[in-house]
Amino acid sequence: MISRRFPLTPLRKISIGFFLTAASFLVVWWIQAQVDNGRTPNVAWQLLAHMIMTASEVMVYISGLEFSYTQAPPKLKSVIMALWFLAASIGNQFTAAMHALVPTLKRYGVELENAGWYRFFALLMFGTAILFILAARLYRGKTYFQGEEGSELATAETLSG
């Protein structure tokens, strides 16, 4: 249905996935705020957050791998995959570093405990989605397909939009 309004390129799918990720963190932020205020939200809210996060993972991960793989010349495809995993590792290290900084940041008035933790990541993901869209609009790609005999076929194609 979305493709009727505008073509769903890999970059647009990734953008949608980023916003879905932010939405899932908004749901979890709301759940944690309810718990922090002594309320007991229904467990179905967690199911909703997981469903949104799963949809976002599909949009970002699968579309991102497809995009990065088609944009890499055949001799660099393994390097691109290694960079993909490096980026995921850096993201995990960032989360661990933020967790370690919680006590220090609290002294400066930055509250990253309980609902504040999820608020931080929801806002960070929303900002990341905006920055990604701005960068994607500037991207002009060249798609590389590998032929049956390993020969390189390149077609100029703009995947952003």
N, C-alpha and C positions, 0 to 999 in steps of 0.2 A: 504493500500500500504506500509506503514512504517513497518508493522509487517512482511512483506516478507524479509526485510533487517535485522531486529533484533526484537525480541519479545518485545511488548509494555507492560512492567510490570507497576504496579502502580507508582513505584518510577521513572521510565523513563517518564511516562506521566506527573508527577509533575515537573520533570526537564525541559521538553519541555514547560510546562506552565510557569515556571519561566522565561525562555528565551523569550517567547511570551510577558510576562509582560514588560520585559526590552525593547522589540521592540516597544510596544505601547508607552512607555515613550519616546523613541527616536523620534517617529513620532510627539508627542506633543511638545517635545523640539524643533524640527525643525519648527513646526507651530509657537511657541512662539518667536523663533529667527526671523522669518519673520515679525511678528507683531512688535517686538522690533526695527527692522530696517525700519519701516515705510511702509512695504509692506502689501498687503491684500491677504492672501492665500485663496484659494477656500475652502468653508465649507466642501467639500467632504473629505478633509484631516482629519477632525474631525471624520467623519464617518469611515474612515479607522482605525483610532486609537481606536475607540469604538469597531469595529469588532475584532481587534486583542486582545483588552482587554477582550472582552467577551469570545473569544476562550481560552485565558489564564485562566480566572476564571473557566471555565468548566474543563480544564485540572488539575488545582491545587486543586480546592475546591472539586469536585466530586471524583477525584482520591485520594486525601488526606483523605477524610472521609472514602472512601472504604478501603484504606490501614490501617488507624489507627483503624478502627473498626474490621477488620479481624485479626490484630496483637494483639489485646487485649484479654486476657482471659475473659470468660463470666462475671465474677464477677467484672471486672474492666472497662467494656464497658462504663458505665455512667461517670466514672472518666475521661476516655480518651476523651469523648465528651466535658466534662467540660474544660479540658485542651485545646482542640481545640478552644473553644470560648474564653478562657483566652488568648491564643496566638493572636487571632484576636483583642482582646481588647488592648493588649500590643502594637500591630502594630499601632492601632489608636492613642494611647497615644504617641507613638514615633513621629508620624506625627505632632501631636499638639505641642509636645515639640520642634520639629525642627522649626515649624512656630514661636513659641515664641522666639526662639534663633536667628532668622534672623537679627534683629538689632544689637545684640551683636556680632555675627559672622562677620557682615559687617565691624565693627571696626577693625577686625583682617585680613581683606582682603579676606574673604570668601563670595563670592557673591551668595546668594540664593534667589534672586528676579528674577522675570520674567523667562527667559530661563534658568537661573542658577538653579532655583528650580527643573525644570524637568530634567536637566542634572544630578543633584545630585541623584535624585531617579532612573534615568536610570542606572547610574553607580553603585549605591547601589544594585539594583535588579540584574544586571549582576554579581556582586561579590557574591551576595547571591546564585545565580544559580550555580556558580562554587563551592562554599563551600558545597552546598547541594549535588552536584554530588560526591564530594570527600567523604562526610559522607555516602551517599547511597551505594557507592561501598564497604564500610566496613560492612554494615548491613547484618546480616544473620537472617532471621525471622522464626517464627513458626506461621502458620496460624491456627486460631481457628474458627471452625464452630459450630453453635448451632444447635442441632438436633431438630426434631419435638417435642419431649417430654421434651425439655430443657436440654437434656444431652449434655455433652461436647465431641465433636469429634475434636481431634487435629491431623493435618498432618504436618509433617516437610516439609517445602517448602521454597526455597530461592526465594524471590521476587525481590531482587536487581539484578543488572547485569551490 
